[in-house]
Amino acid sequence: MARSTTRMGKRGDLTSNRILREGRCKYFCRTLARNERPATVKWLKGTVAKERRALEGARRRFVSKPTEKRLHAVRTAGRRFRSLLEDVAEVAPSAKLLRRVKRAAEQTDASRNATIILRLLENSVEAGERHFAEPLLAELSVRAEEATRVAHKRLRRARFTE
């Protein structure tokens, strides 16, 4: 004789709703929390380590050859890593690492801003007005190079370990 699933559900199936409803949560909740937490923490540690390695790799590439593209890669990796650290701060606090990532972002702001302004101005100046804008473009180019040099110097010493 085949039993219906609703009857089986009432008799022998220990679903989470039934466990909670019947007050059997003491053992099962403790067991579930104990069994699920290591997997979550392991995944979280692995994800944080992967993002840290990505930022460290981008930093090393920028330090070896500072270019606009590599600076953008450092900033992007830093933004992703900072977002991850802020999202998991309650589960896995790492305030020191978060401060280092934020400091690295601050150190690259001036260079990125100068580069963006320079590119915008270069693209928006018409050919007939180009000679009027040349002194400003030259000054912005010098500022962008100086800011990139400063970011290079500061990121050379930065480390993203705990």
Beta strands, then each sheet from edge to edge (+ up, - down):
end
